[in-house]
Every structure is written in structure tokens, then in C-alpha cells.
């Protein structure tokens, strides 16, 4: 794309003037203010500062080696050493025509594809998936889709909770209270009932609690009866997961639960002890600070009464049992060994920040030569309209299946009111696409680190920065082609004359840059904002530039602009995991 051609030309020019310069810092990006140009680079200022050079003089020297006349008007030096670039209309026209003929949709595949493992969703066996799972699921899915589109090898792994203390209580409840008819009708509901009932009883009955602990020990020691029950719990739970993921259009390459790593746990603890990374403390095995980091950056220290005190990571309890940290270390090592990724990404809520800071720090000490980037992509909470955690009226956590049902039901009422002439089958399909899209978009459009307020009215609105607005924008463009009929097709040659045509063309050009920003910062809201702005720019173009009533060549060129806009909207929404329909 054009900005990449300009960027490479600038890098080549800088290399002639400063052969030792780090070219990864020489970037060309859109101008924040269009009055200064379309693109700019500010890299020369930092390069000059490092070398105690005059930045404006360095910019002038680079300019003598720079040839971008094929794409740009005269390049301007501005401020303290900015280079500003204005695109030629002819370059815009040629680029759009190439895309219209079947080139990449304003993005390039990565020159050096990376292998990236993404851990997301992670529901628990024998428990219903709830509203809290939506954020991790749709965020991880969006990142996987975008990275794959850009040519990277992505491994998605759903690390399900299929091991741990809750299974002792579940097994005890299963053996004493199981209702087989209820299990057949609603497996998750019945398993949830068994757990709640047994857990409540254990709180007041020490003997029952001990029996539950014994059931867990039997499971951990491979008791045949308990293993059969446990496997049935997993199978029933997986059916629930598959149903919900199917509705959401989410797929995983692997679903390796916590139990998969059990055989590796003792070895992890032994290795960390042998290397002096972990040591015994009050009967447990812990990792403490090694003093290599400043206290403020050290996850193994905390401030207490004005002093830095130990904040160790427990990797084996005093009774010899492993915990989440042990399992996560084994998981991290397995992923590194098995897939040799350039990066491993964990998508979880913000409450786990300390856990992952400690996990990554331990891994670095354990595998000091491992060249892998470790990223914790964390997110805030979903709030109810009273700014408290989103719950049902009875105070229960909102179940994901019920949330999706309600989204489709509310969308059906809106679709039926707006378009009563469609058949019920058509209305239900449109409602499914709108309802599920609305929930995903409401989750992905805010800054992921912010809490957001869940509002049905806002997310299902056809006005503002919402999925229905963008889905409608796409459908409205496709309706232009239905009105145009078979005799009118987009041009292979594009002519940009009106200001609104040029503005739309330039906005389309930014798609690839936005996708790169999404993957660099793990922020799908960049893509949401871009699509919303693109739809607005298209509206300005459509209102100012007649399409179907224009003269032949002009009409064909404008149809091409319409087609390219609809393709970018559809592809952008698809990366968010959101479907489109041809009419609404």
C-alpha cells in the first residue's frame, strides 16, 4: 500500500545519510491533522537528537536522497524536522483500481510471519459459561482472526478448568444426589445444582468436607470410578462449550485443559528448586525476588507500611498439592517447547495482572535464553446500568446462553417493526446476526482496559458507534447494487474528482495501518472506531456525489468506490467476528 511504499523510500534515503540508523524506528503514519498532509514521519528528530545533529538539517539531507514523486506532491519539512507527504490523486486512483481488480484489500501480508499462541476464553467444567466469558472469548477471537489475515501462524488454545478442588465436592454430590433425568435435560444446570448443594453442606459439616477431599484424592490417584464420572462431566461440559462457541462463530485449534499438564507438575517444581529459583518456606515451595529488578517493577515485592516486603509466588502448597501457578508454568513451558512461538498471548481479566507478571518473571529465570514475547492482554469488567457488576435481578451471574437468547429476541422485535414484510425465517436470521453482532461490538468497541456499562438500548441502536449501524451501512451499500441492476458494474478504472471521493479513497487506504495497530497493541477498538469513521465518510460521499444518476464513466467509478467500501466494512466486521446481511 502507498504508505508502505513511502516508508520504504524514506528508510532507503535515511540509510544513505545515516548508514548505522535503526530502520525499525523510521515509520510513516497518517497526519493527525489533514491540513499538514496525508502522511508524515517524525523519526528524523529522534535520530538527530541521538547524534546531536540539527533535525531540520538532517531532514533536508534525507530529502536530497528521497524520491517519492511517483506517489506524492512536493515533500515538505515542517516544525522541528517532520517530513509531510501529500498523495497525488493519480496514485490514489491507481491503488484503488488495483484493489478493485482483486489485489489485497488495502493491507499487505507480513513480510516475516510469526507463530503466535493465543490463550483465551477458558471456561470451567461443570459450570455454565457466563457473561464474564464474553470479553475473553470475543477479544481473543478477534486478535486471532486479524493476525491470521495478516499472514501469521496462530495457534488458539482454550485452557479449560477441568481439574482442582471443586471436583471433590462435585463427585460427592454426583454419587449421593444425582438426578439422571435432570442431567439428561440440562446437564450443566444439574451439575451446578450438585456443586452448590454439596458446597453449602460442606460449609457446616466438617465430616462432609473431609469426604469431599477424599473423593478428590481418589480422583488424583486415578480411581477408576471417579475417573469415569469426571470424564462424563467433561464430555457434557464440552457439549455446552461447543454449542455456545458455534453460536458465536468461535473455533479453537486446541482445547488442552488443566488436567493435561498434571504429569508435568512435579518436574516443574523439581527443576525450579534445583536451579535455586524456588525454595521451601513454611512447608510450601515458593519463588521469591532475586533482586534483579527495581522494587517498583518487581512482582515478588509489595509495599507495606512504607517498606518493601516479600510477595512470593506459591508453586506448591504445604500438603504437596500444586496450584494455578504450577499448572500455568507447565502450560507455558509446553507451549514454548511444542510450537516454538515468537509470542504467547493470554487474554484474561485485569484481576490477574500480578499472577501473569509473576508467571512471566519465573519463566524468564527458568528459561533465560527463550526468545519468546509473553503478553498479558487484560480487560476491565462489564457493569450493569447502576455501575455495579452486571448481574441478574436476583443477584446471579448472567448466563451466556441466556444473554445471547435475549439479544436475538430483542433484535427480532426491532427487525419485525422495521421490516414486517420479510418472512419470519428471514427476520429471525437477520435478528440472529444483529443480536450477536451487537453484543460482540459493545464489548470490543471500548478501550479493553476500561470497564463498560452493558446497555441493551445503546448496543442495539441503529445510530451511533454500534454494530447495527455498521451492518446497516453495509446493507445500504449493497442495496445500491440491487438498484443498479446487472447492467451497471464497478469500473476497473477509478477517477477521483470530487473532494468527497478523494476523502473516501484516503480513508479506505488506512485499513491496513489500522489492522497493524490492532495487532501491535491488542486493541480491537481501533478497528471499531475506523469502521465507524469510514461509514460516516461514505455517507458524506453518497450525499454529495450521485451514484446511479451520474454519467456512465463517473457512475462506474463511484460504484467501484461503493464496492470497495462495502468490502472493507464486511472484512472489518468479520475480523470482529460479526456477520453481515445483504438487506435489513
Secondary structure, DSSP 8 states (H G I E B T S, - for coil): -HHHHHHHHHHHHHHHH-TT--GGG---EE-SSGGG-SEEE-HHHHHHHHHT--HHHHHHHHHHH---TTTBS--EEETTTEEEE-B-HHHHHHHHHHHHTT--SS----SS--EEEEE----BTTS--BTHHHHHHHHHHHHHHHHHHTT-EEEEE---B--STHHHHHHHHHHHH--HHHHHH-HHHHHHHHHHHHHHHHHH-HHHHHHHHHHHHHHHTT-HHHHHHHHHHHHHHHHHHHHHHHHHT---SB---GGGGGGGHHHHHHHHHHTTSEEEETTEEEE---S-S-GGG-TTEEEETTEEEE--EEEE-TTS---HHHHHHHHHHHHHHHH--SEEEEEEEGGGHHHHHHHHHHHHHHSTT---EEEEEEE--EE-TTSSB-B-TTS-B-BHHHHHHHHHHHHHHHHHHH-TTS-HHHHHHHHHHHHHHHHHHHHHSS-TTS-EE--HHHHT-SSSSSHHHHHHHHHHHHHHHHHH-TT----SS----SHHHHHHHHHHHTHHHHHHHHHHHT-THHHHHHHHHHHHHHHHHHHHS-STTS-HHHHHHHHHHHHHHHHHHHHHHHHTT----S--
